[in-house]
Amino acid sequence: MSKSHNYSVKVKWTGNLGTGTSGYRAYERTHQIEGTGKDVIRASSDPAFRGAKDRYNPEELLVASLSSCHMLWYLHLCADAGIKVLDYEDHAEGIMIEEEATGGRFQSVTLKPKVVVAEASMMGTAQNLHHRANELCFIANSCNFKVLHKPQCTALSE
């Protein structure tokens, strides 16, 4: 049985400097992403495309979505398997290729989660559950590029 889930956000451009898009350099790429009852995410384009470097860009948000989805599935699977995760941190990286004809696309995203589990006996299963988390990740299943994983697992106690 399949279920349908709907997601709604508001994206509002905030970069009108007074003359709208009268020229390529006449406007800022700044915008806000809003969800009902949630903090506003201040966003822009990548600084390479005239964006604000102090704001998140869509490419970073895509990488963050992949990392977050993987982590949530992974923690769920660990809880079900009796693996006690004490800490989880990921330094995910994405590679985007610019192409003149098509604009560009992501070539790959590599997730690099560092996981700390309670006991050394849990490390093997904890390491292997990353594969299953990738299979279940909604965001990874929606991508047309490689999502790679380089997890590291350590234990608090031997």
C-alpha positions in Angstrom: 0.0 0.0 0.0 1.5 3.4 -1.0 0.8 6.7 0.8 1.0 10.1 -0.7 2.6 13.0 1.3 2.4 16.6 0.3 5.0 19.2 1.2 4.4 23.0 0.9 6.8 25.8 1.2 6.8 29.5 0.2 9.8 30.9 -1.6 9.8 34.7 -1.7 12.4 36.7 -3.7 13.8 39.6 -1.6 16.4 40.9 -4.0 14.6 43.7 -5.9 16.9 46.7 -5.7 14.3 49.0 -7.1 14.4 48.2 -10.8 13.5 44.5 -10.7 15.2 42.4 -13.2 15.9 45.2 -15.6 19.4 43.8 -16.1 21.5 40.7 -15.0 23.4 42.8 -12.5 20.4 44.9 -11.4 19.0 42.5 -8.8 20.1 40.3 -5.9 19.5 36.6 -5.8 18.4 36.7 -2.2 15.2 35.0 -1.2 13.5 33.4 1.8 12.1 29.9 2.2 9.2 29.6 4.6 7.1 26.9 6.1 4.1 27.4 8.3 5.2 27.7 11.9 8.9 27.3 11.0 11.9 29.6 11.0 12.7 31.3 7.8 15.7 30.0 5.8 17.6 32.9 4.2 18.8 31.8 0.9 20.5 33.0 -2.3 22.4 31.6 -5.3 25.9 30.4 -5.0 28.4 33.3 -4.8 29.8 32.0 -8.2 26.4 33.1 -9.6 26.2 36.5 -8.0 24.7 35.2 -4.8 25.2 36.2 -1.1 27.9 34.1 0.6 26.3 34.5 4.0 23.1 32.6 2.8 22.4 29.0 2.0 22.1 28.2 -1.7 19.9 25.6 -3.4 22.9 23.3 -4.0 23.9 23.3 -0.3 20.3 22.6 0.6 20.1 19.6 -1.7 23.3 18.2 -0.1 21.9 18.9 3.3 18.6 17.2 2.4 20.4 14.0 1.3 22.5 14.0 4.5 19.5 14.7 6.8 17.3 12.0 5.1 20.1 9.4 5.3 20.8 10.2 9.0 17.1 9.9 10.0 16.7 6.6 8.2 20.0 5.4 9.7 19.0 6.3 13.3 15.7 4.6 12.8 17.3 1.4 11.6 19.8 1.5 14.4 17.1 1.9 17.0 15.2 -1.1 15.5 18.4 -3.2 15.5 19.2 -2.4 19.2 22.3 -0.3 18.2 22.8 2.6 20.6 24.1 5.6 18.6 25.5 8.2 20.9 26.7 10.7 18.3 26.3 11.3 14.5 27.9 14.0 12.4 28.2 14.2 8.6 30.4 16.4 6.5 28.6 15.8 3.2 30.0 17.1 -0.1 28.4 17.5 -3.5 30.0 17.9 -6.9 28.1 20.0 -9.5 29.2 20.2 -13.1 28.4 23.3 -15.1 27.5 22.6 -18.7 26.9 25.3 -21.3 24.1 23.6 -23.1 22.1 22.4 -20.1 23.1 24.7 -17.3 24.6 22.0 -15.1 23.8 19.1 -12.9 25.0 17.3 -9.8 27.5 14.5 -10.6 27.6 13.1 -7.1 27.1 13.7 -3.4 29.3 11.9 -0.9 28.1 11.5 2.7 30.8 11.0 5.3 29.0 10.2 8.5 31.0 9.8 11.7 29.0 7.6 14.1 29.8 6.8 17.7 28.0 3.7 19.2 27.9 2.6 22.8 29.8 -0.7 22.4 32.4 -2.2 20.1 30.1 -5.2 19.5 27.7 -2.9 17.8 30.1 -1.5 15.2 29.8 -4.1 12.4 26.0 -3.9 12.3 26.1 -0.1 12.7 28.5 0.2 9.7 26.3 -2.1 7.5 23.1 -0.2 8.2 24.3 2.7 6.1 23.7 0.6 3.0 20.1 0.0 4.0 19.5 3.6 5.0 20.6 4.6 1.5 18.1 2.2 -0.1 15.3 3.7 2.0 16.2 7.4 1.8 13.4 9.3 0.0 15.7 12.0 -1.3 18.4 9.6 -2.5 15.8 7.6 -4.4 14.7 10.8 -6.2 18.2 11.7 -7.5 19.6 11.0 -10.9 23.2 11.1 -9.7 25.4 8.9 -7.5 25.0 9.2 -3.7 28.1 7.7 -2.2 28.9 6.9 1.4 32.1 6.9 3.4 30.9 6.1 6.9 33.2 5.8 9.9 32.1 4.0 13.1 33.7 4.1 16.5 32.7 2.8 19.9 32.6 4.6 23.2 33.6 1.4 25.0 35.6 -1.6 23.9 
